[in-house]
Amino acid sequence: MSPPGKRWREGAVVAVAFVVCLLGGWLHVDDTVAPPLVAAYPIAAVSSGLLLARYRAPVATTMATTACGMLVAPTGLLLTPLIVAPAVVSAYSLAVRSERRVAVAVLLPSAVLLVGFVPFFEADFSWQDMSRLVTVAASLLVAAVLGRSTRHRRAYLAVVEERARRAEESRDREARRKVAEERVRIARELHDLVAHQITLANAQATVAAHLFDTRPEQTRTNLDELVRTTRHALDELRAAVGLLRQPDDTSAPTDPAPGLSQVPALLAAFRRAGLEVSMHDDGTARPLPPAVDLTAYRIIQEALTNVTNHAATDSARVRLVWARDHVTVTVADDGEGARTRPERPPGYGLIGMRERAAAVGGTLTAGVRPEGGFLVSADLPLPAAGNAARRTDAATDSEGR
């Protein structure tokens, strides 16, 4: 069922076409103006009423209104663009609703038939009458051109709306993807911070409990270390949670991210917790991009945390191998078995390390060593030596200025 607004619009089109058609009936063949003949009323009524079907059957409506127009001359009426107004309207609708080849196949014969029989029914036919017939035929074709223009404009607007809809959906997907990536990044950061600091605190508390009766002074020292560790854990946790603040929130923490320069302090903290850690450098160390620097630090931190949590050993080795285009970070231990309970669910440490390495364009492998123990090895990309030298020279020049 059509909505009320559309029914009113269709009724208005039929009424206007009927009135215009009757106005054309006031023009007579003898070039006089007088009330229309009786034949003008049924022609106007039938041809205008046929317009109600122009959307459902545009081809049939055009042919029917053209047939009504062909009855104008035989009934003694003057063929003008006004009296064939319903045919003009149906030609417009046909061009809007149908394909171009269908519109051409229907409208060209209709225009020819509409004016072709007029010279046989009008006496004293002249060149002036011929120009009138050309105008009648052209009115159908002009209406068709306007209809095609409307069809193209509607198609263009539909394409624009579809593109806008797809762009909006693409923006929504991109926003959801960025939110998911940010959630994973924050979760990874919190895991590294909490797992590391809680592991150190647990190890320090275990040592303090073990020495409580035999070496109270050492116990006090371990408890002081435990207090510092938990305080540092709270500070780092507060900094990580600050990532969730709004960008314009000036109270968000602005502490620099850790890097390889802080690895000695990290190893010292593990040594105080009872893990003997050694570190070796092979090759010439170079400054790292901030993201790679943070990734190397976090991999060492997480790998040593895993040694403390899972390996049945009290020693580990950290090694940095500097090549021309990458640095290899390895953390190895000689542990056998596991300290954790079998029912403990697996963590996300290895997953987080692989994600961190992949995020900066590197790779990470982890697994049991053939000679025993566990090995974590990450290859992280380095900037080209020439680029690094140019950046160093530029920084030196800027400082000199």
C-alpha positions as CSV (number, residue, x, y, z in Angstrom):
1,M,0.0,0.0,0.0
2,S,1.4,3.4,-1.0
3,P,2.0,6.0,1.7
4,P,-0.4,8.9,1.9
5,G,2.2,11.4,0.7
6,K,2.9,9.4,-2.5
7,R,-0.9,9.0,-3.2
8,W,-1.4,12.8,-3.0
9,R,1.6,13.4,-5.3
10,E,0.3,10.9,-7.9
11,G,-3.2,12.5,-7.7
12,A,-1.7,15.9,-8.2
13,V,0.3,14.8,-11.3
14,V,-2.9,13.3,-12.9
15,A,-4.9,16.4,-12.1
16,V,-2.3,18.7,-13.6
17,A,-1.9,16.6,-16.7
18,F,-5.7,16.6,-17.1
19,V,-6.0,20.4,-16.8
20,V,-3.0,20.9,-19.2
21,C,-4.5,18.5,-21.7
22,L,-7.9,20.4,-21.6
23,L,-6.1,23.7,-22.1
24,G,-4.6,22.2,-25.3
25,G,-8.2,21.5,-26.4
26,W,-9.0,25.2,-26.4
27,L,-6.7,25.6,-29.4
28,H,-8.6,24.7,-32.6
29,V,-7.4,23.8,-36.1
30,D,-8.7,27.1,-37.5
31,D,-6.3,29.0,-35.2
32,T,-9.1,30.1,-32.9
33,V,-9.4,29.8,-29.1
34,A,-12.7,28.4,-27.9
35,P,-14.0,25.9,-25.3
36,P,-12.7,22.4,-26.1
37,L,-14.7,19.9,-28.1
38,V,-16.5,17.1,-26.4
39,A,-13.9,14.6,-27.7
40,A,-11.2,16.4,-25.7
41,Y,-12.7,15.4,-22.3
42,P,-12.5,11.6,-22.7
43,I,-9.0,11.9,-24.3
44,A,-7.8,14.0,-21.4
45,A,-9.4,11.8,-18.8
46,V,-8.2,8.5,-20.2
47,S,-4.6,9.6,-21.0
48,S,-4.2,11.3,-17.7
49,G,-5.6,8.4,-15.8
50,L,-3.1,6.1,-17.4
51,L,-0.3,7.9,-15.7
52,L,-1.2,6.1,-12.5
53,A,0.5,3.0,-14.0
54,R,3.6,4.7,-15.3
55,Y,5.8,3.4,-12.4
56,R,4.6,-0.2,-12.6
57,A,4.4,-0.5,-16.4
58,P,6.3,2.5,-18.0
59,V,6.5,0.9,-21.5
60,A,2.8,0.1,-21.6
61,T,1.8,3.5,-20.2
62,T,3.9,5.3,-22.8
63,M,2.4,3.3,-25.7
64,A,-1.2,3.9,-24.3
65,T,-0.8,7.6,-23.9
66,T,0.8,7.8,-27.3
67,A,-2.3,6.0,-28.7
68,C,-4.5,8.6,-27.0
69,G,-2.5,11.4,-28.6
70,M,-2.9,9.8,-32.0
71,L,-6.7,10.2,-31.6
72,V,-6.4,14.0,-31.4
73,A,-6.2,14.8,-35.1
74,P,-9.0,12.3,-36.2
75,T,-11.4,13.8,-33.7
76,G,-10.9,17.3,-35.0
77,L,-8.6,18.6,-32.3
78,L,-5.3,20.4,-32.8
79,L,-2.2,18.4,-31.9
80,T,0.0,20.5,-29.6
81,P,2.5,19.8,-26.8
82,L,-0.2,20.8,-24.3
83,I,-2.8,18.2,-25.4
84,V,-0.3,15.4,-25.4
85,A,1.0,16.3,-21.9
86,P,0.2,12.8,-20.5
87,A,2.4,11.3,-23.2
88,V,5.2,13.7,-22.3
89,V,5.0,12.8,-18.6
90,S,5.0,9.1,-19.5
91,A,8.0,9.6,-21.7
92,Y,9.9,11.2,-18.8
93,S,8.9,8.3,-16.5
94,L,10.0,5.7,-19.1
95,A,13.4,7.3,-19.4
96,V,13.8,7.3,-15.6
97,R,12.6,3.7,-15.0
98,S,13.9,1.9,-18.1
99,E,17.3,1.2,-19.7
100,R,18.4,3.4,-22.5
101,R,17.9,0.9,-25.3
102,V,14.3,0.2,-24.1
103,A,13.5,3.9,-23.9
104,V,14.9,4.6,-27.4
105,A,13.1,1.6,-28.9
106,V,9.8,2.9,-27.5
107,L,10.0,6.7,-27.7
108,L,11.3,7.1,-31.3
109,P,8.4,5.1,-32.8
110,S,6.0,6.8,-30.5
111,A,7.1,10.2,-31.6
112,V,6.8,9.3,-35.2
113,L,3.4,7.7,-34.9
114,L,2.1,10.6,-32.8
115,V,2.7,13.1,-35.6
116,G,2.8,10.9,-38.7
117,F,-1.0,10.8,-39.4
118,V,-1.7,14.4,-38.7
119,P,-1.2,15.7,-42.3
120,F,-3.9,13.3,-43.5
121,F,-6.5,14.8,-41.1
122,E,-5.8,18.5,-41.1
123,A,-6.8,20.5,-44.1
124,D,-4.6,23.2,-45.6
125,F,-1.5,21.7,-43.9
126,S,1.5,24.1,-44.2
127,W,5.1,24.5,-43.2
128,Q,4.0,26.3,-40.1
129,D,2.0,23.2,-39.1
130,M,5.1,21.1,-39.7
131,S,7.1,23.2,-37.2
132,R,4.2,22.6,-34.7
133,L,4.5,18.8,-35.3
134,V,8.3,18.9,-34.8
135,T,7.7,20.7,-31.5
136,V,5.3,18.0,-30.4
137,A,7.7,15.2,-31.3
138,A,10.6,17.1,-29.7
139,S,8.6,17.5,-26.5
140,L,8.6,13.7,-26.0
141,L,12.3,13.5,-26.7
142,V,13.2,16.4,-24.4
143,A,11.2,14.8,-21.6
144,A,13.1,11.6,-22.2
145,V,16.5,13.5,-22.0
146,L,15.4,15.1,-18.7
147,G,14.4,11.6,-17.5
148,R,17.8,10.2,-18.4
149,S,19.4,13.1,-16.6
150,T,17.3,12.4,-13.5
151,R,18.2,8.7,-13.7
152,H,21.9,9.5,-13.9
153,R,21.7,11.9,-11.0
154,R,19.9,9.4,-8.8
155,A,22.4,6.7,-9.7
156,Y,25.2,9.1,-8.8
157,L,23.6,10.0,-5.5
158,A,23.1,6.3,-4.7
159,V,26.8,5.7,-5.5
160,V,27.9,8.6,-3.3
161,E,25.6,7.4,-0.4
162,E,27.0,3.9,-0.8
163,R,30.6,5.1,-0.7
164,A,29.8,7.3,2.4
165,R,28.2,4.2,4.1
166,R,31.2,2.1,3.3
167,A,33.6,4.8,4.4
168,E,31.7,5.1,7.7
169,E,31.8,1.3,8.1
170,S,35.5,1.3,7.3
171,R,36.1,4.0,9.9
172,D,34.1,2.0,12.5
173,R,36.2,-1.1,11.7
174,E,39.4,0.9,11.9
175,A,38.4,2.4,15.2
176,R,37.5,-1.0,16.6
177,R,40.8,-2.4,15.3
178,K,42.8,0.4,16.9
179,V,40.9,-0.1,20.2
180,A,41.6,-3.8,20.1
181,E,45.3,-3.2,19.4
182,E,45.5,-0.7,22.2
183,R,43.8,-3.1,24.6
184,V,46.3,-5.8,23.7
185,R,49.2,-3.4,24.0
186,I,48.1,-2.2,27.5
187,A,47.4,-5.7,28.6
188,R,50.9,-6.8,27.4
189,E,52.5,-3.8,29.2
190,L,50.6,-4.6,32.5
191,H,51.5,-8.2,32.2
192,D,55.2,-7.4,31.9
193,L,55.1,-5.0,34.8
194,V,53.0,-6.9,37.2
195,A,54.6,-10.3,36.5
196,H,58.1,-9.0,36.8
197,Q,57.5,-6.9,40.0
198,I,55.4,-9.5,41.7
199,T,57.9,-12.2,40.9
200,L,60.7,-10.1,42.4
201,A,58.6,-9.3,45.5
202,N,57.8,-13.0,45.9
203,A,61.4,-14.1,45.6
204,Q,62.5,-11.4,48.1
205,A,59.8,-12.4,50.5
206,T,60.8,-16.0,50.2
207,V,64.5,-15.2,51.0
208,A,63.5,-13.0,53.9
209,A,61.3,-15.8,55.4
210,H,64.1,-18.3,54.9
211,L,66.7,-16.1,56.7
212,F,64.3,-14.7,59.4
213,D,65.6,-17.0,62.2
214,T,69.3,-17.4,61.3
215,R,70.2,-14.0,59.8
216,P,67.9,-11.2,61.0
217,E,70.1,-8.4,59.6
218,Q,70.0,-9.9,56.1
219,T,66.3,-10.4,56.6
220,R,65.9,-6.7,57.3
221,T,67.9,-5.9,54.2
222,N,65.6,-8.2,52.1
223,L,62.5,-6.6,53.6
224,D,63.9,-3.2,52.6
225,E,64.4,-4.5,49.1
226,L,60.8,-5.8,49.1
227,V,59.5,-2.4,50.1
228,R,61.4,-0.7,47.3
229,T,60.2,-3.4,44.8
230,T,56.6,-3.0,45.7
231,R,56.9,0.8,45.7
232,H,58.5,0.6,42.2
233,A,55.7,-1.8,41.1
234,L,53.0,0.7,42.2
235,D,54.8,3.5,40.3
236,E,55.1,1.5,37.1
237,L,51.5,0.3,37.4
238,R,50.3,3.9,37.9
239,A,52.3,4.9,34.8
240,A,50.7,2.1,32.8
241,V,47.2,3.0,33.9
242,G,48.0,6.6,32.9
243,L,48.0,5.3,29.3
244,L,44.2,5.1,29.6
245,R,43.8,8.8,30.4
246,Q,42.7,11.4,27.9
247,P,45.4,12.9,25.6
248,D,44.8,16.4,27.1
249,D,45.1,15.2,30.7
250,T,48.3,16.8,31.9
251,S,48.3,14.7,35.0
252,A,49.2,11.6,33.0
253,P,52.7,10.2,33.8
254,T,55.5,11.3,31.5
255,D,58.3,9.1,32.7
256,P,60.6,7.8,29.9
257,A,60.2,4.2,28.8
258,P,62.9,1.8,29.9
259,G,65.6,0.5,27.6
260,L,68.8,-1.4,27.5
261,S,70.5,1.3,29.5
262,Q,68.4,0.1,32.5
263,V,69.2,-3.6,32.1
264,P,72.1,-3.5,34.7
265,A,69.6,-2.2,37.3
266,L,67.2,-4.9,36.2
267,L,69.8,-7.6,36.6
268,A,70.8,-6.2,40.0
269,A,67.2,-6.5,41.2
270,F,67.1,-10.2,40.1
271,R,70.4,-10.8,41.8
272,R,69.1,-9.4,45.1
273,A,66.1,-11.7,44.7
274,G,68.5,-14.7,44.5
275,L,68.9,-15.3,40.7
276,E,72.5,-15.2,39.5
277,V,72.5,-13.4,36.2
278,S,75.5,-12.8,33.9
279,M,75.4,-10.5,30.8
280,H,77.7,-10.5,27.8
281,D,78.0,-8.1,24.8
282,D,79.3,-9.2,21.4
283,G,80.0,-6.6,18.8
284,T,79.7,-2.8,18.9
285,A,76.6,-1.5,20.7
286,R,74.6,1.2,18.9
287,P,71.7,3.4,19.9
288,L,68.4,1.8,19.3
289,P,65.1,3.3,18.2
290,P,62.8,3.9,21.2
291,A,60.4,1.1,20.3
292,V,63.2,-1.5,19.7
293,D,65.0,-0.4,22.9
294,L,61.8,-0.9,24.9
295,T,61.2,-4.3,23.2
296,A,64.7,-5.5,24.0
297,Y,64.3,-4.5,27.7
298,R,60.9,-6.1,28.1
299,I,62.0,-9.4,26.5
300,I,65.0,-9.6,28.9
301,Q,62.7,-8.7,31.8
302,E,60.0,-11.2,30.9
303,A,62.5,-14.0,30.1
304,L,64.2,-13.6,33.5
305,T,60.8,-13.5,35.2
306,N,60.0,-16.8,33.5
307,V,63.3,-18.2,34.8
308,T,62.5,-17.1,38.3
309,N,58.9,-18.5,38.1
310,H,59.3,-21.7,36.1
311,A,62.9,-22.9,35.9
312,A,64.4,-25.1,38.6
313,T,67.7,-23.2,38.6
314,D,69.2,-20.1,40.3
315,S,71.3,-18.9,37.3
316,A,70.7,-17.4,33.9
317,R,72.7,-15.8,31.1
318,V,71.8,-12.7,29.0
319,R,73.7,-12.1,25.8
320,L,73.5,-9.3,23.2
321,V,75.0,-9.9,19.8
322,W,75.3,-6.8,17.7
323,A,75.3,-7.3,13.9
324,R,75.2,-4.7,11.1
325,D,71.4,-4.7,10.7
326,H,70.1,-6.4,13.8
327,V,70.7,-7.2,17.4
328,T,70.1,-10.7,18.9
329,V,68.9,-10.9,22.5
330,T,69.2,-14.3,24.1
331,V,68.3,-15.4,27.6
332,A,69.2,-18.9,28.6
333,D,69.1,-21.0,31.7
334,D,70.2,-24.6,32.7
335,G,67.1,-25.4,34.7
336,E,65.6,-28.9,34.7
337,G,61.9,-29.4,35.4
338,A,59.6,-26.7,36.6
339,R,58.8,-25.0,39.9
340,T,55.2,-24.3,39.1
341,R,52.3,-26.5,40.0
342,P,51.0,-28.6,37.1
343,E,47.5,-27.3,37.5
344,R,48.6,-23.7,37.1
345,P,47.2,-22.3,33.8
346,P,49.6,-21.1,31.1
347,G,50.5,-17.5,31.1
348,Y,50.9,-15.0,28.3
349,G,54.6,-14.2,28.7
350,L,55.9,-16.0,25.5
351,I,52.9,-14.7,23.5
352,G,53.6,-11.1,24.7
353,M,57.3,-11.4,23.8
354,R,56.5,-12.6,20.3
355,E,54.0,-9.8,19.8
356,R,56.5,-7.2,20.9
357,A,59.2,-8.6,18.6
358,A,56.8,-8.7,15.6
359,A,55.5,-5.2,16.3
360,V,59.0,-3.7,15.6
361,G,59.7,-6.0,12.7
362,G,61.7,-8.7,14.5
363,T,61.3,-12.4,15.3
364,L,61.4,-14.4,18.5
365,T,61.9,-18.1,19.2
366,A,61.7,-19.9,22.5
367,G,62.1,-23.5,23.4
368,V,63.9,-26.2,25.4
369,R,67.7,-26.4,24.7
370,P,69.1,-29.8,23.6
371,E,71.6,-29.7,26.4
372,G,68.9,-28.8,29.0
373,G,67.3,-25.6,30.1
374,F,65.3,-23.1,28.2
375,L,66.4,-20.5,25.6
376,V,64.7,-17.3,24.5
377,S,66.2,-15.7,21.4
378,A,65.0,-12.5,19.6
379,D,66.3,-10.8,16.5
380,L,65.4,-7.1,16.5
381,P,66.1,-4.8,13.5
382,L,68.7,-2.0,13.8
383,P,68.8,1.2,11.7
384,A,71.5,1.3,9.1
385,A,74.9,2.3,10.4
386,G,75.0,5.3,8.0
387,N,71.6,6.6,9.2
388,A,72.7,6.2,12.8
389,A,75.9,8.1,12.2
390,R,74.0,10.9,10.4
391,R,71.6,11.1,13.3
392,T,74.5,11.3,15.8
393,D,76.2,14.0,13.7
394,A,73.0,16.0,13.5
395,A,72.5,15.7,17.2
396,T,76.1,16.9,17.8
397,D,75.7,19.8,15.5
398,S,72.4,20.9,17.1
399,E,74.0,20.8,20.5
400,G,77.0,22.8,19.2
401,R,74.7,25.5,18.0
